[in-house]
Every structure is written in structure tokens, then in C-alpha cells.
Amino acid sequence: MRAMLALDVPEYVGSPVIMSDFPEALDCHAAMRRLWEYLDGELSERILEAVHAHLAICANCYRHYDFERQFLAALEAAQAEECAPPRLHEQVLEALCAEGFTP
Ligand SMILES: [Zn+2]
């Protein structure tokens, strides 16, 4: 299962003993609550590592993480695309005006 995770995790996370050594080990609920901040890079290093560690061992949360990450990437890609050309704006506006719309 772990082999499926493409996450770059520190070595120490792999050992099952570690979780007890890790004071901020998160459960799924706590990890998911911090997912957006994690993706935005807004977490302190300690929490960030805790979320990171959880994602490395929890396939369920990792799926959520992966989805959100792709969602954000798609959003960024969409925003990077150019706006509609000015001529299209005019055409839409003309069409709307023809229908009685006042800008
Ligand atoms: Zn989880």
C-alpha cells in the first residue's frame, strides 16, 4: 500500500514505532481540517510535518489530499488562461443589448 503513495516523506515516518514518538500525530479528522492550510503552505512547520506524516500513512486522507491538490492545479491553470478576447465581449454585449439588456 505504501508504495502507491507518491509523497516524499522523511525516512522516520515509515516505522510504526514512530507514531508514539510523534507528539502531534493527527487523526483523520484533524488532518483533513488542516488540508487546505497544508496545501496553501500556511501551517507552521510542526503541524505541516504532522499532516505530512498522516498523509504518508493514511491512504484515505491521501486520496482527499491528491484530489484537492489536482483541483487547485486545475484552478490555477484555468486562471492562467487568457480572458475572452475583446471582440467576444462585444458580441456578447451586443447580443444582450439586442435582448433588451442595459449594461
Ligand atoms: Zn487519515
Backbone and ligand atoms as CSV (ligand in chain L), in Angstrom:
chain,resi,resn,atom,element,x,y,z
A,1,MET,N,N,0.836,-1.204,0.000
A,1,MET,CA,C,0.000,0.000,0.000
A,1,MET,C,C,0.868,1.250,0.000
A,2,ARG,N,N,1.896,1.250,0.822
A,2,ARG,CA,C,2.734,2.434,0.929
A,2,ARG,C,C,3.414,2.775,-0.389
A,3,ALA,N,N,3.648,1.772,-1.177
A,3,ALA,CA,C,4.336,2.002,-2.439
A,3,ALA,C,C,3.501,2.872,-3.371
A,4,MET,N,N,2.188,2.884,-3.148
A,4,MET,CA,C,1.312,3.686,-4.007
A,4,MET,C,C,1.405,5.175,-3.698
A,5,LEU,N,N,1.889,5.493,-2.532
A,5,LEU,CA,C,1.946,6.890,-2.134
A,5,LEU,C,C,3.160,7.569,-2.753
A,6,ALA,N,N,2.891,8.577,-3.517
A,6,ALA,CA,C,3.976,9.259,-4.202
A,6,ALA,C,C,4.510,10.423,-3.368
A,7,LEU,N,N,4.141,10.423,-2.127
A,7,LEU,CA,C,4.521,11.526,-1.262
A,7,LEU,C,C,5.975,11.378,-0.814
A,8,ASP,N,N,6.657,12.469,-0.797
A,8,ASP,CA,C,8.042,12.460,-0.366
A,8,ASP,C,C,8.090,12.629,1.143
A,9,VAL,N,N,8.242,11.534,1.859
A,9,VAL,CA,C,8.219,11.602,3.316
A,9,VAL,C,C,9.584,11.315,3.908
A,10,PRO,N,N,9.824,11.948,5.036
A,10,PRO,CA,C,11.080,11.663,5.717
A,10,PRO,C,C,11.155,10.193,6.119
A,11,GLU,N,N,12.335,9.666,6.187
A,11,GLU,CA,C,12.563,8.255,6.471
A,11,GLU,C,C,11.849,7.767,7.729
A,12,TYR,N,N,11.934,8.570,8.785
A,12,TYR,CA,C,11.476,8.096,10.088
A,12,TYR,C,C,9.985,7.775,10.143
A,13,VAL,N,N,9.209,8.294,9.187
A,13,VAL,CA,C,7.765,8.097,9.231
A,13,VAL,C,C,7.391,6.637,8.974
A,14,GLY,N,N,8.242,5.926,8.269
A,14,GLY,CA,C,7.935,4.565,7.881
A,14,GLY,C,C,7.780,3.601,9.043
A,15,SER,N,N,8.466,3.834,10.120
A,15,SER,CA,C,8.426,2.904,11.239
A,15,SER,C,C,7.162,3.066,12.069
A,16,PRO,N,N,6.495,1.947,12.422
A,16,PRO,CA,C,5.269,2.015,13.215
A,16,PRO,C,C,5.526,2.528,14.640
A,17,VAL,N,N,6.740,2.349,15.110
A,17,VAL,CA,C,7.093,2.797,16.458
A,17,VAL,C,C,7.001,4.314,16.545
A,18,ILE,N,N,7.271,4.927,15.415
A,18,ILE,CA,C,7.411,6.374,15.382
A,18,ILE,C,C,6.170,7.128,15.840
A,19,MET,N,N,4.993,6.634,15.497
A,19,MET,CA,C,3.795,7.393,15.812
A,19,MET,C,C,3.719,7.755,17.294
A,20,SER,N,N,4.164,6.853,18.162
A,20,SER,CA,C,4.123,7.143,19.592
A,20,SER,C,C,5.201,8.169,19.965
A,21,ASP,N,N,6.221,8.247,19.141
A,21,ASP,CA,C,7.275,9.230,19.388
A,21,ASP,C,C,6.898,10.590,18.825
A,22,PHE,N,N,5.807,10.624,18.157
A,22,PHE,CA,C,5.414,11.812,17.416
A,22,PHE,C,C,4.263,12.476,18.153
A,23,PRO,N,N,4.562,13.464,18.970
A,23,PRO,CA,C,3.545,14.019,19.861
A,23,PRO,C,C,2.341,14.603,19.116
A,24,GLU,N,N,2.551,15.035,17.894
A,24,GLU,CA,C,1.453,15.688,17.189
A,24,GLU,C,C,0.839,14.801,16.129
A,25,ALA,N,N,0.919,13.496,16.313
A,25,ALA,CA,C,0.299,12.604,15.357
A,25,ALA,C,C,-1.185,12.947,15.255
A,26,LEU,N,N,-1.642,13.097,14.037
A,26,LEU,CA,C,-3.014,13.540,13.822
A,26,LEU,C,C,-3.916,12.371,13.479
A,27,ASP,N,N,-5.175,12.476,13.871
A,27,ASP,CA,C,-6.136,11.512,13.349
A,27,ASP,C,C,-6.680,12.087,12.038
A,28,CYS,N,N,-7.516,11.312,11.371
A,28,CYS,CA,C,-8.004,11.725,10.053
A,28,CYS,C,C,-8.728,13.064,10.114
A,29,HIS,N,N,-9.555,13.215,11.130
A,29,HIS,CA,C,-10.342,14.431,11.244
A,29,HIS,C,C,-9.433,15.652,11.358
A,30,ALA,N,N,-8.459,15.558,12.225
A,30,ALA,CA,C,-7.542,16.680,12.439
A,30,ALA,C,C,-6.720,16.974,11.186
A,31,ALA,N,N,-6.310,15.904,10.525
A,31,ALA,CA,C,-5.500,16.082,9.321
A,31,ALA,C,C,-6.307,16.768,8.219
A,32,MET,N,N,-7.565,16.327,8.053
A,32,MET,CA,C,-8.388,16.883,6.987
A,32,MET,C,C,-8.789,18.335,7.262
A,33,ARG,N,N,-8.906,18.645,8.552
A,33,ARG,CA,C,-9.237,20.024,8.902
A,33,ARG,C,C,-8.128,20.978,8.477
A,34,ARG,N,N,-6.943,20.442,8.373
A,34,ARG,CA,C,-5.800,21.299,8.053
A,34,ARG,C,C,-5.365,21.157,6.599
A,35,LEU,N,N,-6.150,20.411,5.830
A,35,LEU,CA,C,-5.722,20.095,4.472
A,35,LEU,C,C,-5.503,21.342,3.614
A,36,TRP,N,N,-6.455,22.274,3.657
A,36,TRP,CA,C,-6.333,23.464,2.812
A,36,TRP,C,C,-5.141,24.321,3.223
A,37,GLU,N,N,-4.976,24.460,4.532
A,37,GLU,CA,C,-3.822,25.230,5.004
A,37,GLU,C,C,-2.531,24.533,4.602
A,38,TYR,N,N,-2.588,23.224,4.646
A,38,TYR,CA,C,-1.422,22.435,4.239
A,38,TYR,C,C,-1.095,22.717,2.771
A,39,LEU,N,N,-2.123,22.676,1.943
A,39,LEU,CA,C,-1.928,22.907,0.515
A,39,LEU,C,C,-1.480,24.339,0.239
A,40,ASP,N,N,-1.966,25.258,1.058
A,40,ASP,CA,C,-1.597,26.664,0.876
A,40,ASP,C,C,-0.244,26.981,1.504
A,41,GLY,N,N,0.320,26.016,2.193
A,41,GLY,CA,C,1.595,26.233,2.857
A,41,GLY,C,C,1.492,27.215,4.006
A,42,GLU,N,N,0.344,27.215,4.677
A,42,GLU,CA,C,0.122,28.196,5.735
A,42,GLU,C,C,0.357,27.623,7.133
A,43,LEU,N,N,0.759,26.379,7.201
A,43,LEU,CA,C,0.924,25.761,8.516
A,43,LEU,C,C,2.328,25.974,9.057
A,44,SER,N,N,2.408,25.976,10.363
A,44,SER,CA,C,3.731,26.003,10.982
A,44,SER,C,C,4.428,24.687,10.667
A,45,GLU,N,N,5.724,24.685,10.777
A,45,GLU,CA,C,6.482,23.523,10.344
A,45,GLU,C,C,6.083,22.251,11.095
A,46,ARG,N,N,5.797,22.389,12.363
A,46,ARG,CA,C,5.427,21.209,13.173
A,46,ARG,C,C,4.124,20.590,12.704
A,47,ILE,N,N,3.110,21.432,12.518
A,47,ILE,CA,C,1.810,20.922,12.069
A,47,ILE,C,C,1.932,20.395,10.645
A,48,LEU,N,N,2.673,21.118,9.849
A,48,LEU,CA,C,2.856,20.699,8.469
A,48,LEU,C,C,3.448,19.296,8.414
A,49,GLU,N,N,4.416,19.052,9.251
A,49,GLU,CA,C,5.028,17.728,9.266
A,49,GLU,C,C,4.068,16.676,9.793
A,50,ALA,N,N,3.224,17.064,10.729
A,50,ALA,CA,C,2.237,16.132,11.275
A,50,ALA,C,C,1.227,15.734,10.202
A,51,VAL,N,N,0.772,16.720,9.438
A,51,VAL,CA,C,-0.168,16.423,8.348
A,51,VAL,C,C,0.536,15.562,7.296
A,52,HIS,N,N,1.739,15.965,6.993
A,52,HIS,CA,C,2.566,15.239,6.027
A,52,HIS,C,C,2.702,13.768,6.445
A,53,ALA,N,N,2.997,13.567,7.713
A,53,ALA,CA,C,3.184,12.216,8.232
A,53,ALA,C,C,1.880,11.427,8.147
A,54,HIS,N,N,0.775,12.095,8.435
A,54,HIS,CA,C,-0.506,11.398,8.379
A,54,HIS,C,C,-0.830,10.981,6.941
A,55,LEU,N,N,-0.607,11.896,6.010
A,55,LEU,CA,C,-0.892,11.592,4.605
A,55,LEU,C,C,-0.043,10.425,4.112
A,56,ALA,N,N,1.132,10.298,4.700
A,56,ALA,CA,C,2.035,9.234,4.269
A,56,ALA,C,C,1.549,7.855,4.709
A,57,ILE,N,N,0.763,7.821,5.775
A,57,ILE,CA,C,0.342,6.510,6.290
A,57,ILE,C,C,-1.138,6.245,6.075
A,58,CYS,N,N,-1.882,7.253,5.650
A,58,CYS,CA,C,-3.331,7.100,5.525
A,58,CYS,C,C,-3.765,7.269,4.073
A,59,ALA,N,N,-4.072,6.163,3.422
A,59,ALA,CA,C,-4.447,6.195,2.013
A,59,ALA,C,C,-5.742,6.973,1.801
A,60,ASN,N,N,-6.620,6.871,2.779
A,60,ASN,CA,C,-7.902,7.549,2.673
A,60,ASN,C,C,-7.734,9.071,2.595
A,61,CYS,N,N,-6.982,9.608,3.538
A,61,CYS,CA,C,-6.740,11.046,3.555
A,61,CYS,C,C,-5.881,11.464,2.368
A,62,TYR,N,N,-4.972,10.586,1.994
A,62,TYR,CA,C,-4.111,10.910,0.865
A,62,TYR,C,C,-4.947,11.108,-0.397
A,63,ARG,N,N,-5.987,10.309,-0.555
A,63,ARG,CA,C,-6.882,10.465,-1.709
A,63,ARG,C,C,-7.508,11.850,-1.725
A,64,HIS,N,N,-7.959,12.289,-0.548
A,64,HIS,CA,C,-8.531,13.635,-0.436
A,64,HIS,C,C,-7.486,14.682,-0.815
A,65,TYR,N,N,-6.325,14.493,-0.220
A,65,TYR,CA,C,-5.232,15.426,-0.473
A,65,TYR,C,C,-4.930,15.501,-1.961
A,66,ASP,N,N,-4.839,14.337,-2.593
A,66,ASP,CA,C,-4.496,14.268,-4.009
A,66,ASP,C,C,-5.566,14.959,-4.851
A,67,PHE,N,N,-6.817,14.743,-4.478
A,67,PHE,CA,C,-7.917,15.375,-5.202
A,67,PHE,C,C,-7.840,16.899,-5.088
A,68,GLU,N,N,-7.687,17.379,-3.866
A,68,GLU,CA,C,-7.634,18.827,-3.650
A,68,GLU,C,C,-6.437,19.451,-4.369
A,69,ARG,N,N,-5.353,18.731,-4.343
A,69,ARG,CA,C,-4.142,19.229,-4.989
A,69,ARG,C,C,-4.372,19.384,-6.497
A,70,GLN,N,N,-5.004,18.377,-7.083
A,70,GLN,CA,C,-5.284,18.448,-8.517
A,70,GLN,C,C,-6.316,19.512,-8.822
A,71,PHE,N,N,-7.265,19.659,-7.900
A,71,PHE,CA,C,-8.274,20.686,-8.060
A,71,PHE,C,C,-7.617,22.065,-8.091
A,72,LEU,N,N,-6.728,22.306,-7.156
A,72,LEU,CA,C,-6.025,23.587,-7.098
A,72,LEU,C,C,-5.185,23.821,-8.346
A,73,ALA,N,N,-4.539,22.763,-8.810
A,73,ALA,CA,C,-3.705,22.879,-10.005
A,73,ALA,C,C,-4.561,23.239,-11.219
A,74,ALA,N,N,-5.740,22.608,-11.313
A,74,ALA,CA,C,-6.646,22.882,-12.419
A,74,ALA,C,C,-7.149,24.318,-12.343
A,75,LEU,N,N,-7.414,24.749,-11.122
A,75,LEU,CA,C,-7.888,26.111,-10.901
A,75,LEU,C,C,-6.831,27.112,-11.349
A,76,GLU,N,N,-5.606,26.859,-10.983
A,76,GLU,CA,C,-4.509,27.739,-11.358
A,76,GLU,C,C,-4.336,27.782,-12.864
A,77,ALA,N,N,-4.439,26.607,-13.473
A,77,ALA,CA,C,-4.299,26.519,-14.924
A,77,ALA,C,C,-5.400,27.324,-15.615
A,78,ALA,N,N,-6.602,27.238,-15.069
A,78,ALA,CA,C,-7.738,27.954,-15.654
A,78,ALA,C,C,-7.536,29.461,-15.524
A,79,GLN,N,N,-7.000,29.866,-14.366
A,79,GLN,CA,C,-6.782,31.297,-14.154
A,79,GLN,C,C,-5.663,31.826,-15.035
A,80,ALA,N,N,-4.729,30.957,-15.364
A,80,ALA,CA,C,-3.598,31.380,-16.180
A,80,ALA,C,C,-4.009,31.605,-17.634
A,81,GLU,N,N,-5.115,30.967,-18.013
A,81,GLU,CA,C,-5.573,31.145,-19.387
A,81,GLU,C,C,-6.051,32.577,-19.604
A,82,GLU,N,N,-5.947,33.024,-20.840
A,82,GLU,CA,C,-6.334,34.394,-21.139
A,82,GLU,C,C,-7.843,34.569,-21.026
A,83,CYS,N,N,-8.212,35.790,-20.766
A,83,CYS,CA,C,-9.635,36.116,-20.738
A,83,CYS,C,C,-10.178,36.045,-22.158
A,84,ALA,N,N,-11.471,36.076,-22.280
A,84,ALA,CA,C,-12.099,36.060,-23.590
A,84,ALA,C,C,-11.611,37.276,-24.383
A,85,PRO,N,N,-11.364,37.087,-25.668
A,85,PRO,CA,C,-10.897,38.212,-26.486
A,85,PRO,C,C,-11.928,39.340,-26.484
A,86,PRO,N,N,-11.466,40.586,-26.643
A,86,PRO,CA,C,-12.369,41.751,-26.572
A,86,PRO,C,C,-13.544,41.646,-27.549
A,87,ARG,N,N,-13.263,41.109,-28.727
A,87,ARG,CA,C,-14.325,41.012,-29.742
A,87,ARG,C,C,-15.486,40.143,-29.224
A,88,LEU,N,N,-15.133,39.093,-28.496
A,88,LEU,CA,C,-16.162,38.210,-27.946
A,88,LEU,C,C,-16.991,38.950,-26.911
A,89,HIS,N,N,-16.315,39.744,-26.092
A,89,HIS,CA,C,-17.010,40.555,-25.106
A,89,HIS,C,C,-18.049,41.436,-25.802
A,90,GLU,N,N,-17.609,42.087,-26.891
A,90,GLU,CA,C,-18.515,42.965,-27.641
A,90,GLU,C,C,-19.718,42.198,-28.165
A,91,GLN,N,N,-19.430,41.033,-28.746
A,91,GLN,CA,C,-20.515,40.234,-29.325
A,91,GLN,C,C,-21.535,39.825,-28.267
A,92,VAL,N,N,-21.027,39.436,-27.124
A,92,VAL,CA,C,-21.927,39.036,-26.043
A,92,VAL,C,C,-22.752,40.231,-25.600
A,93,LEU,N,N,-22.068,41.358,-25.459
A,93,LEU,CA,C,-22.754,42.576,-25.031
A,93,LEU,C,C,-23.818,43.004,-26.041
A,94,GLU,N,N,-23.451,42.942,-27.327
A,94,GLU,CA,C,-24.402,43.300,-28.387
A,94,GLU,C,C,-25.625,42.388,-28.339
A,95,ALA,N,N,-25.343,41.091,-28.182
A,95,ALA,CA,C,-26.429,40.138,-28.129
A,95,ALA,C,C,-27.340,40.416,-26.939
A,96,LEU,N,N,-26.735,40.751,-25.827
A,96,LEU,CA,C,-27.514,41.050,-24.622
A,96,LEU,C,C,-28.341,42.329,-24.824
A,97,CYS,N,N,-27.712,43.349,-25.436
A,97,CYS,CA,C,-28.413,44.598,-25.676
A,97,CYS,C,C,-29.610,44.394,-26.606
A,98,ALA,N,N,-29.392,43.514,-27.613
A,98,ALA,CA,C,-30.456,43.204,-28.564
A,98,ALA,C,C,-31.643,42.567,-27.846
A,99,GLU,N,N,-31.344,41.907,-26.726
A,99,GLU,CA,C,-32.404,41.262,-25.943
A,99,GLU,C,C,-33.003,42.229,-24.930
A,100,GLY,N,N,-32.542,43.487,-24.970
A,100,GLY,CA,C,-33.107,44.470,-24.068
A,100,GLY,C,C,-32.333,44.675,-22.777
A,101,PHE,N,N,-31.123,44.067,-22.711
A,101,PHE,CA,C,-30.301,44.216,-21.508
A,101,PHE,C,C,-29.556,45.538,-21.534
A,102,THR,N,N,-29.568,46.275,-20.421
A,102,THR,CA,C,-28.818,47.523,-20.350
A,102,THR,C,C,-27.594,47.306,-19.445
A,103,PRO,N,N,-26.425,47.485,-20.011
A,103,PRO,CA,C,-25.219,47.278,-19.204
A,103,PRO,C,C,-25.076,48.342,-18.094
L,1,ZN,ZN,ZN,-6.436,9.769,7.598
